[in-house]
Amino acid sequence: MFAERARGLRMSGIRKMFDLAGSAAINLGLGEPDFQPPSAVLEAMKKALEEGYNKYGPTGGLLKLREALAEVHSAQADVNAGNVLITVGATEALAMTMQVFINPGEEVLTPDPGFVLFAPHIRLAGGVPVFYSILQKNRFLPSLDELESLITPNTKAMIVNTPSNPTGSVMGRKEIEAVTALAEDHGILLISDEVYDRIVYEGDHHSFLGHTENLVYVNSFSKAFSMTGWRLGYLIAPEKFITTMAKVHYYMVACPPTPAQYAVLNGLLDSGDYLKEMVDEFRRRRDFIVERLNSIRGFHCLSPGGAFYAFPSFNYPVKSEELALRLLKAGVVCSPGSAFGKQGESHLRFSYAASIEMIGEAMDIVDAVTREITSDD
Ligand SMILES: Cc1ncc(COP(=O)(O)O)c(C=O)c1O
């Protein structure tokens, strides 16, 4: 009954955990900030609803918002409103980009471990995901030698993600330049997911934007303004791409949500110290959870440079799914590393979008459960 492309899809390993979790569990599985949007954004949303901005809007998004985003990114690249397309979250931007560029059988390099939507989006477009590893021993950064070895005449595109979900790793200028040079040498389209660009703990975020013309840059308001439920993101690409992308976007979603665009426009202009306060709080929690994890025997956790995920490796004789299930039974929700790819095995992802107190309680449970496992042997 179902089309092959739908039959081939598996349920995300993260959703599986949610479905099994009881309501009393401490949830460190979430991929969203535990904050509410900035008050300027909430106020603008209410105003937009009351003033009647409840209708379809322009397919590409409100011109004023596209202009404001061009301005936001003008320090990184020569961007104008014609390069910006407002999308239904980064999710639609990524899915639509695959539909626009990938022919059946074409290969797309994608990180392992990597965000759970990347490979399914490639497959839904008929493409073939080719996984490149980002390993703890390499600070979760891609290896150029491996990338080079995976490139074939069939390689069409490469997905990069900095800061990374699930590892929290951030690429520096050097890595970005090296990956861009490789992509340019081989005529590969770069698709850069930078939805965590505002949540970086040390120094400035380095973007792929401005390094090459052969780039689709994807971002979102979900994380920066804690509005995952409003479904608003955007992409930046050369104008010669935008015309075709806008057509596919139109046939998929008609237009992005209108009231939310008015709200984020206000947020871009006037969100005060919101981001700084959010990042300061995440930094405090990051330092806390990393220290706690590293104090538990068998865990090794690098300090993530961005996003809000700790991705420790463990050396217990169990698979990550089993360990996550045991933690779940003991009252902590986290994500098994295997949900993010083969190389994610022997890791867990803990989201620190929860209070320090909750994280502390969760770490006590992790400590107790892992002690039981070590004494089982
Ligand atoms: C790396 C990455 N890209 C994209 C998304 C999707 O974001 P959006 O809510 O804008 O669709 C997420 C959400 O968790 C993510 O982690």
The ligand as a Gaussian input file, in Angstrom:
#p B3LYP/6-31G(d) Opt

LIG

0 1
 C       20.892000      20.407000      13.710000
 C       19.446000      20.716000      13.605000
 N       18.973000      21.171000      12.437000
 C       17.663000      21.459000      12.277000
 C       16.771000      21.306000      13.305000
 C       15.328000      21.594000      13.065000
 O       15.000000      22.876000      13.437000
 P       13.576000      23.539000      13.166000
 O       12.840000      23.530000      14.453000
 O       13.906000      24.915000      12.718000
 O       12.900000      22.757000      12.112000
 C       17.217000      20.833000      14.552000
 C       16.269000      20.617000      15.658000
 O       16.561000      19.969000      16.638000
 C       18.586000      20.539000      14.697000
 O       19.080000      20.071000      15.856000

